[in-house]
Amino acid sequence: MDRREFVKSVSGTALLGATAGCLGGGEGGEATETAGAGGESGGTTQTATDTETATAEEETGTEEEGTAGQAGDIQGEVNDTPQGLSVTDHELYQENGEVGLRATVENTGDEAFAYVEAEVTLQDDQGEVLYEFVDETEEDQITQLATGNTWEFDVTFEEAQLSEVRTYVIDLEGDIANEQTSFDDIVGEADQQDPNLEITSHRLTRRESTTYVEGTIRNVGSEAVESAEVSVTLYDDSDQELTDFNDTVEQENDVQQLSPGQVWDFQVQFTDVDMQNVARYVVSVDSDLV
C-alpha cells in the first residue's frame, strides 16, 4: 500500500502589572508616578504601550484557548486494522501552536510486517471526510515491525480548519514481510509485437501496499510515437488468463510523444488481485505514430 494532509497559534502571558518606579524628572519635564507597595496612591498605572501589549497577548491567549476547545471536541476511533496489527492508544495533542495526533501501533501477530501505514481522516458531523493525513514506517526508516514491537506515529493536522471537524478515524494497512519475497516463482516475459517499440526491461515488484510491473520501452522506429500503451496480462498455473492492466504514455510524466530513440519508464499497477494465484505475466505494448 508508503500515501501522508495545523492549526497554528501563538501563546502569550497576560501582563499582570507595571513596574513600580518613577519616570521623568528634570526641569520642565513631566513625571509619571507609579506607586509601589505601601505607596500613598494604593494602585498602579500602566503606560499606553504596556496596555496595548497586554491586550494583544490576551487576545492571542483567547485564540489558543479556542483552538484547544475545538480539538477537545473531536472524538477519535479506530476503523480498519489488518490481522496482526493493533492501535493500542491514540490521543490528540496541542504543542507550540500545532494540533496533531499521536498513536501507538503494535504487531500482535506471529509474523513481522515489512511495511505499515497509518491513515488519519478528519470528518464532519455527517461522516464526510474533510482532511486526510498519512504516516508510514518507511518515513521513520523502520525496515520491519517485528512481532511484539510497537511503532509510534505522529501526524500534524497541517492547514486543517478544525471548527468543522467532529471525528478523527484511524485506518491501518500493512505488508507482512514474507509476502514481499513471494514473487520469485512468478515468471515474466515480454511480447515484442510492436515494430516501433521495444520493451527493454521489466520486473514484478511490490512497494508499500501496491503490486506492479515496472520497466522501460524504447522507440526503435524512425518516426515519433504519438501514444503508447503497455499492457500486463496475468496467468494462473493452468495458463488461464486472470486479468490484465495497462499504462499509457499520456498518463505518466506528461509525456506527449516518444521521439526515435527516446525511452519511457512505465509502471502498471495491479488492484484487487490475489498474487498467490498468479504463475506468470506477459508485457506487451501497442503504439500509434504521429
Secondary structure, 3 states (H helix, E strand, C coil): CCCCCCCCCCCCCCCCCCCCEEECCCCCCCCEEECCCCCCCCCCCCCHHHHHHHHHHHHHHHHHHHHHHHHHCCEEEEEECCCCEEEEEEEEEEECCEEEEEEEEEECCCCCEEEEEEEEEEECCCCCEEEEEEEECCCCCCCCECCCCEEEEEEECCCCCHHHCCEEEEEEEEEEHHHHHCCCCCEEEEECCCCCEEEEEEEEEEECCEEEEEEEEEECCCCCEEEEEEEEEEECCCCCEEEEEEEEHHHCCCCCCECCCCEEEEEEEECCCCHHHCCEEEEEEEEEEC
